[in-house]
Amino acid sequence: MPTDLRRPLRTYTIRQLCLEFKCTPRALRFYEDKGLLNPARDGMNRVYSYKDRARLQLILRGKRVGLSLSEIGEILDLYEADESGVQQAAKSLRKFKERIVALEQQKKDIDDAIAQLEAGIADMEKRLTATRPDLLPRAEAYDQTMRRQLDGADA
């Protein structure tokens, strides 16, 4: 008895995909407007296939690593043109490598900015220690307050 290896005909509602991927219905409609998703319709309801679900997963992964929607669209369109996925894989590989280079540069820029801020802090603390040590405890209290806010403790 031969086994059917095709994908199941499972469908998803907009609510199911939003819950699964932690996104909003507005986001899914936006991706549809941009041509990235193309759900079927059942009256006024959108009906998403397993392919739509897979495309949404790729869209969200691409966004997470900083690809633009047009870059994501190019990659998704290649799969429609060549279901073997070879062209899509080659384009994805190139885009991912480009993105790594950009992220490495951003990381270097952030590390440089942090080093400059830390040097500035050290200079100011040294100057305050010499001239107005009474201001340092308040600066430390302010620093602790800001750190708690950044950590979400005071939210």
N, C-alpha and C positions, 0 to 999 in steps of 0.2 A: 504494500500500500504506500504510494508516494506521499511524502510530507509536503505540505504547502509552506514554503519558506517566505512567502510575501508578508509584508507588514500587516498587522491586524487593521481592521477598518474602524478602530477606536476613534472617537471624536471627543472634543473637549469644548466646554463652554468658556466664555471669556472669564467668568468667575473662577473656574477651575485653574486656568492658566495663571491668573493673577495671584491666586493663593499659592500655587506651586512655586512661582518664580518671584513672588513678593514684588509685584509691579502693579500699576494701576490700569483700569480699563482705558483711561485716557491715553496712556503710553501705547497700549496695543492698537488703539484707533489711529494714533499718530504714526506708528510703524506701517499700518495699513495705508494711510494717506501717502506715505513716502514710497509705497510700492514694495516694501520689504515683506509684508504678510499679505496673503490673499485668501481669507477665510470664505467658506461657502456661506450661503444664507438659507435660513429656514424662517421665512416670513421676515420679521425685523431682527431676528436673532442671528448672531454670528456663530458659525460652526467651524471649529478649528480641527484640522486633521493632524495625524502624527507628523506629517511633513511641516505643517505650520508650527507645531510644537518644537520640532528640531530647529527650524529657522529662528524661532524666538530664542531658543537656547544659544544659538550662535550669535544672534544680535546682541544679547546681553553680555556674553563673553567678550565680544569685540568691543563693546562700549567700556567694559571694565578695564580693558588694557589700553584704552584711549584711541581706538580706531574711530574715524568719522563714520557717520551713517552712509555716506556715499562709498567709502571704502568697503564697508560691510556689504552694501548692496552689490558692489562689483563681485565680491567673493561669492555671495549667494547666487547671483545670476550665472556664474560659471558652472554651478552644479546643474542648473536647468539645461544648459547647453551641452554638458557632458556628464552623464550620470555616473561614469566611472570615477569621477572625482579627481582625476589626475590634474586637470587644469586648475581646479579649485585649490588643490593642495599646493601646487607650484606658486600660485598667486598669494595664497595665505602665508607660505613660507617667506616670500619676499617681504610682504607687509609686516609680518611679525618681527623679522630681523631689523627692518627699518624702525619699528616701534621700540625695540630694545635699545637701539642706538640713541633715540630721542629720550627715552626714560633714563638711560645712563647719564646723559648730559644734564637732565633736570636734577638728578640725584647729586651730581657734582656741584651744580649751581646752589642747591639747597645746603649741602655741606659747607660750601664756601660762605654762604650767608650766615649760617649758624656760627661758624668760626669768627666771622667779623663781629657778630653781636656779642659773643662771649668775650672777645678782646675788649670791646667797648664797655661791657659790664665790669670787667676786671679793672679797667682804667678808672671808671666812675667810682667803684667801691674803694679803690686806693685813694682817690682824691677826697672822697667823703670821710674816710678814716682819718686822714690828715687834717681836714678842715672842720667838718661837722659830723663827728661820729654819732651824735644824737639822732641823725636822720637814718642811719643804717637799720636799726631795728624796724622802723616803719617800712623801709624798702623791703626787708625780709618778709614782713607781715603781708605786704601787698603782693609779693611774689607767691607766697603760699596761697593767698586768696585766688590769684589768677590761675595757679596750677589746679586748685580744686574746681574752678569753673571749667577749665579745659577738660578735666577728667569727668565732668558731668555731675559732680557731687552737689553743686549749688544750683542745678538746673530746675 
